[in-house]
Amino acid sequence: MENELDIEAMVQRFQDRAAAVKKRDLPPVGGDERQRFIDQAKIDYQDYAIIGDADASFEDGVLTLRVDLRPSSL
């Protein structure tokens, strides 16, 4: 399976998804629906960006995503 899984391409797709969420237009909704859409977009961006920033490796059939969540000042 290692030859079939392009982890660099996978990580790039998550980076692309994060960028797409940032550019996503708000639908013509208002009130609570609008806020739910905005809240979901924030969660989507966070999830995609975290995986997009991961250092990925695939060894012995195990995909490992290493993500440093420490503040950048450390």
C-alpha positions in Angstrom: 0.0 0.0 0.0 2.9 2.4 0.6 3.4 2.7 -3.2 -0.2 3.6 -3.6 -0.4 6.3 -0.9 1.1 9.7 -1.9 1.2 11.3 1.5 2.7 14.6 0.2 -0.3 14.9 -2.2 -2.7 14.0 0.7 -1.2 16.8 2.9 -1.3 19.2 -0.1 -5.1 18.4 -0.6 -5.7 19.4 3.1 -3.7 22.6 2.6 -5.8 23.3 -0.5 -9.0 22.6 1.5 -8.0 25.0 4.2 -7.3 27.7 1.7 -10.7 27.0 0.0 -12.5 27.4 3.4 -10.9 30.8 3.9 -12.2 31.9 0.4 -15.7 30.4 0.9 -18.4 32.9 0.3 -21.2 33.2 2.9 -24.5 31.9 1.6 -27.5 34.3 1.6 -28.7 33.3 5.1 -29.1 35.4 8.2 -29.4 35.1 11.9 -28.7 31.8 13.6 -28.1 30.0 10.3 -25.4 32.5 9.3 -23.6 32.1 12.6 -23.7 28.3 12.4 -22.2 28.5 8.9 -19.4 30.8 10.2 -18.7 28.6 13.2 -18.5 25.5 10.9 -16.2 27.3 8.5 -13.8 28.0 11.5 -13.8 24.4 12.5 -13.3 23.2 8.9 -10.4 25.6 8.5 -8.8 24.5 11.7 -9.1 20.8 11.0 -7.8 21.1 7.4 -5.0 23.5 8.4 -3.8 21.2 11.2 -3.5 18.2 8.9 -2.1 20.4 6.1 0.7 21.4 8.5 1.5 17.9 9.6 4.7 16.1 9.0 3.5 12.8 7.5 5.2 9.4 7.3 4.0 6.0 6.2 6.0 3.1 7.7 5.1 -0.5 8.1 1.5 0.1 7.0 1.1 2.9 9.6 0.3 6.5 8.5 1.6 8.9 11.1 0.8 12.6 11.2 3.0 14.6 13.5 1.6 18.0 14.4 3.4 20.5 16.6 0.7 22.4 18.4 3.0 24.4 20.7 2.9 28.1 20.4 5.5 29.4 17.8 7.2 31.4 20.5 8.7 28.2 22.1 
